[in-house]
Amino acid sequence: MELYVGMVVATLVFLASLLSVELGLAAAIINQAQFSVLVAVVVVSAILPTFVAQRFFHPHHALEAMGGEVEAEALIQSRTG
């Protein structure tokens, strides 16, 4: 349940950030170059943590219980039954 809530919150923050940047461009607070940089930063800030989490944070207890490296689908199947 916590994972689902975290994903929803992250999605809402991502969309709110993009909306804020778009409104800044529409209100002429920022120019096109600034808009491009800000959109790139928002997108990278969503992708980079996902990459880091998938690369460096593995569920070690589940991997040890199953005998080593396994695919994500195998972990899901082992939890559900």
mmCIF file of the C-alpha atoms, coordinates in Angstrom:
data_MODEL
# 
_entry.id   MODEL 
# 
loop_
_atom_site.group_PDB 
_atom_site.id 
_atom_site.type_symbol 
_atom_site.label_atom_id 
_atom_site.label_alt_id 
_atom_site.label_comp_id 
_atom_site.label_asym_id 
_atom_site.label_entity_id 
_atom_site.label_seq_id 
_atom_site.pdbx_PDB_ins_code 
_atom_site.Cartn_x 
_atom_site.Cartn_y 
_atom_site.Cartn_z 
_atom_site.occupancy 
_atom_site.B_iso_or_equiv 
_atom_site.pdbx_formal_charge 
_atom_site.auth_seq_id 
_atom_site.auth_comp_id 
_atom_site.auth_asym_id 
_atom_site.auth_atom_id 
_atom_site.pdbx_PDB_model_num 
ATOM 1  C CA . MET A 1 1  ? 0.000  0.000   0.000   1.00 0.00 ? 1  MET A CA 1 
ATOM 2  C CA . GLU A 1 2  ? 2.817  2.414   0.857   1.00 0.00 ? 2  GLU A CA 1 
ATOM 3  C CA . LEU A 1 3  ? 4.418  1.843   -2.539  1.00 0.00 ? 3  LEU A CA 1 
ATOM 4  C CA . TYR A 1 4  ? 1.168  2.734   -4.297  1.00 0.00 ? 4  TYR A CA 1 
ATOM 5  C CA . VAL A 1 5  ? 0.779  5.935   -2.268  1.00 0.00 ? 5  VAL A CA 1 
ATOM 6  C CA . GLY A 1 6  ? 4.382  6.867   -2.987  1.00 0.00 ? 6  GLY A CA 1 
ATOM 7  C CA . MET A 1 7  ? 3.888  6.343   -6.718  1.00 0.00 ? 7  MET A CA 1 
ATOM 8  C CA . VAL A 1 8  ? 0.737  8.478   -6.728  1.00 0.00 ? 8  VAL A CA 1 
ATOM 9  C CA . VAL A 1 9  ? 2.445  11.266  -4.793  1.00 0.00 ? 9  VAL A CA 1 
ATOM 10 C CA . ALA A 1 10 ? 5.481  11.178  -7.094  1.00 0.00 ? 10 ALA A CA 1 
ATOM 11 C CA . THR A 1 11 ? 3.221  11.348  -10.146 1.00 0.00 ? 11 THR A CA 1 
ATOM 12 C CA . LEU A 1 12 ? 1.310  14.309  -8.733  1.00 0.00 ? 12 LEU A CA 1 
ATOM 13 C CA . VAL A 1 13 ? 4.525  16.166  -7.900  1.00 0.00 ? 13 VAL A CA 1 
ATOM 14 C CA . PHE A 1 14 ? 5.852  15.475  -11.407 1.00 0.00 ? 14 PHE A CA 1 
ATOM 15 C CA . LEU A 1 15 ? 2.662  16.772  -13.051 1.00 0.00 ? 15 LEU A CA 1 
ATOM 16 C CA . ALA A 1 16 ? 2.480  19.799  -10.757 1.00 0.00 ? 16 ALA A CA 1 
ATOM 17 C CA . SER A 1 17 ? 6.081  20.661  -11.610 1.00 0.00 ? 17 SER A CA 1 
ATOM 18 C CA . LEU A 1 18 ? 5.399  20.465  -15.337 1.00 0.00 ? 18 LEU A CA 1 
ATOM 19 C CA . LEU A 1 19 ? 2.244  22.533  -14.943 1.00 0.00 ? 19 LEU A CA 1 
ATOM 20 C CA . SER A 1 20 ? 4.139  25.205  -12.994 1.00 0.00 ? 20 SER A CA 1 
ATOM 21 C CA . VAL A 1 21 ? 6.792  25.414  -15.683 1.00 0.00 ? 21 VAL A CA 1 
ATOM 22 C CA . GLU A 1 22 ? 4.136  25.633  -18.405 1.00 0.00 ? 22 GLU A CA 1 
ATOM 23 C CA . LEU A 1 23 ? 2.322  28.420  -16.559 1.00 0.00 ? 23 LEU A CA 1 
ATOM 24 C CA . GLY A 1 24 ? 5.597  30.287  -16.142 1.00 0.00 ? 24 GLY A CA 1 
ATOM 25 C CA . LEU A 1 25 ? 6.118  30.149  -19.900 1.00 0.00 ? 25 LEU A CA 1 
ATOM 26 C CA . ALA A 1 26 ? 2.525  31.157  -20.645 1.00 0.00 ? 26 ALA A CA 1 
ATOM 27 C CA . ALA A 1 27 ? 2.746  34.130  -18.261 1.00 0.00 ? 27 ALA A CA 1 
ATOM 28 C CA . ALA A 1 28 ? 6.063  35.228  -19.830 1.00 0.00 ? 28 ALA A CA 1 
ATOM 29 C CA . ILE A 1 29 ? 7.865  34.774  -16.510 1.00 0.00 ? 29 ILE A CA 1 
ATOM 30 C CA . ILE A 1 30 ? 10.392 32.503  -18.205 1.00 0.00 ? 30 ILE A CA 1 
ATOM 31 C CA . ASN A 1 31 ? 11.548 32.318  -21.815 1.00 0.00 ? 31 ASN A CA 1 
ATOM 32 C CA . GLN A 1 32 ? 11.687 29.296  -24.133 1.00 0.00 ? 32 GLN A CA 1 
ATOM 33 C CA . ALA A 1 33 ? 15.287 28.406  -23.239 1.00 0.00 ? 33 ALA A CA 1 
ATOM 34 C CA . GLN A 1 34 ? 14.522 28.468  -19.515 1.00 0.00 ? 34 GLN A CA 1 
ATOM 35 C CA . PHE A 1 35 ? 11.407 26.405  -20.162 1.00 0.00 ? 35 PHE A CA 1 
ATOM 36 C CA . SER A 1 36 ? 13.426 23.754  -21.977 1.00 0.00 ? 36 SER A CA 1 
ATOM 37 C CA . VAL A 1 37 ? 15.990 23.536  -19.188 1.00 0.00 ? 37 VAL A CA 1 
ATOM 38 C CA . LEU A 1 38 ? 13.311 23.314  -16.500 1.00 0.00 ? 38 LEU A CA 1 
ATOM 39 C CA . VAL A 1 39 ? 11.393 20.584  -18.312 1.00 0.00 ? 39 VAL A CA 1 
ATOM 40 C CA . ALA A 1 40 ? 14.607 18.607  -18.760 1.00 0.00 ? 40 ALA A CA 1 
ATOM 41 C CA . VAL A 1 41 ? 15.417 18.967  -15.046 1.00 0.00 ? 41 VAL A CA 1 
ATOM 42 C CA . VAL A 1 42 ? 11.924 17.820  -14.037 1.00 0.00 ? 42 VAL A CA 1 
ATOM 43 C CA . VAL A 1 43 ? 12.097 14.782  -16.317 1.00 0.00 ? 43 VAL A CA 1 
ATOM 44 C CA . VAL A 1 44 ? 15.603 13.827  -15.141 1.00 0.00 ? 44 VAL A CA 1 
ATOM 45 C CA . SER A 1 45 ? 14.528 14.257  -11.511 1.00 0.00 ? 45 SER A CA 1 
ATOM 46 C CA . ALA A 1 46 ? 11.856 11.625  -12.154 1.00 0.00 ? 46 ALA A CA 1 
ATOM 47 C CA . ILE A 1 47 ? 14.063 9.186   -14.072 1.00 0.00 ? 47 ILE A CA 1 
ATOM 48 C CA . LEU A 1 48 ? 17.307 9.347   -12.081 1.00 0.00 ? 48 LEU A CA 1 
ATOM 49 C CA . PRO A 1 49 ? 15.912 8.168   -8.711  1.00 0.00 ? 49 PRO A CA 1 
ATOM 50 C CA . THR A 1 50 ? 14.172 5.280   -10.471 1.00 0.00 ? 50 THR A CA 1 
ATOM 51 C CA . PHE A 1 51 ? 17.436 4.222   -12.100 1.00 0.00 ? 51 PHE A CA 1 
ATOM 52 C CA . VAL A 1 52 ? 19.358 4.487   -8.837  1.00 0.00 ? 52 VAL A CA 1 
ATOM 53 C CA . ALA A 1 53 ? 16.721 2.492   -6.947  1.00 0.00 ? 53 ALA A CA 1 
ATOM 54 C CA . GLN A 1 54 ? 16.629 -0.271  -9.537  1.00 0.00 ? 54 GLN A CA 1 
ATOM 55 C CA . ARG A 1 55 ? 20.408 -0.440  -9.792  1.00 0.00 ? 55 ARG A CA 1 
ATOM 56 C CA . PHE A 1 56 ? 21.489 -0.288  -6.161  1.00 0.00 ? 56 PHE A CA 1 
ATOM 57 C CA . PHE A 1 57 ? 18.553 -1.234  -3.917  1.00 0.00 ? 57 PHE A CA 1 
ATOM 58 C CA . HIS A 1 58 ? 17.531 -4.861  -4.225  1.00 0.00 ? 58 HIS A CA 1 
ATOM 59 C CA . PRO A 1 59 ? 15.252 -6.743  -1.837  1.00 0.00 ? 59 PRO A CA 1 
ATOM 60 C CA . HIS A 1 60 ? 18.106 -8.807  -0.385  1.00 0.00 ? 60 HIS A CA 1 
ATOM 61 C CA . HIS A 1 61 ? 15.873 -10.800 1.947   1.00 0.00 ? 61 HIS A CA 1 
ATOM 62 C CA . ALA A 1 62 ? 13.732 -11.973 -0.976  1.00 0.00 ? 62 ALA A CA 1 
ATOM 63 C CA . LEU A 1 63 ? 16.741 -12.742 -3.148  1.00 0.00 ? 63 LEU A CA 1 
ATOM 64 C CA . GLU A 1 64 ? 18.374 -14.803 -0.408  1.00 0.00 ? 64 GLU A CA 1 
ATOM 65 C CA . ALA A 1 65 ? 15.166 -16.716 0.236   1.00 0.00 ? 65 ALA A CA 1 
ATOM 66 C CA . MET A 1 66 ? 14.895 -17.615 -3.440  1.00 0.00 ? 66 MET A CA 1 
ATOM 67 C CA . GLY A 1 67 ? 18.558 -18.531 -3.848  1.00 0.00 ? 67 GLY A CA 1 
ATOM 68 C CA . GLY A 1 68 ? 20.131 -15.541 -5.604  1.00 0.00 ? 68 GLY A CA 1 
ATOM 69 C CA . GLU A 1 69 ? 19.304 -13.123 -8.397  1.00 0.00 ? 69 GLU A CA 1 
ATOM 70 C CA . VAL A 1 70 ? 15.752 -13.415 -9.716  1.00 0.00 ? 70 VAL A CA 1 
ATOM 71 C CA . GLU A 1 71 ? 13.486 -11.510 -12.039 1.00 0.00 ? 71 GLU A CA 1 
ATOM 72 C CA . ALA A 1 72 ? 10.904 -9.090  -10.643 1.00 0.00 ? 72 ALA A CA 1 
ATOM 73 C CA . GLU A 1 73 ? 8.057  -11.299 -11.892 1.00 0.00 ? 73 GLU A CA 1 
ATOM 74 C CA . ALA A 1 74 ? 9.403  -14.212 -9.861  1.00 0.00 ? 74 ALA A CA 1 
ATOM 75 C CA . LEU A 1 75 ? 9.431  -12.045 -6.736  1.00 0.00 ? 75 LEU A CA 1 
ATOM 76 C CA . ILE A 1 76 ? 5.829  -11.017 -7.336  1.00 0.00 ? 76 ILE A CA 1 
ATOM 77 C CA . GLN A 1 77 ? 4.748  -14.615 -7.843  1.00 0.00 ? 77 GLN A CA 1 
ATOM 78 C CA . SER A 1 78 ? 6.508  -15.708 -4.674  1.00 0.00 ? 78 SER A CA 1 
ATOM 79 C CA . ARG A 1 79 ? 4.665  -13.066 -2.641  1.00 0.00 ? 79 ARG A CA 1 
ATOM 80 C CA . THR A 1 80 ? 1.226  -13.845 -4.021  1.00 0.00 ? 80 THR A CA 1 
ATOM 81 C CA . GLY A 1 81 ? 1.375  -17.544 -3.591  1.00 0.00 ? 81 GLY A CA 1 
# 
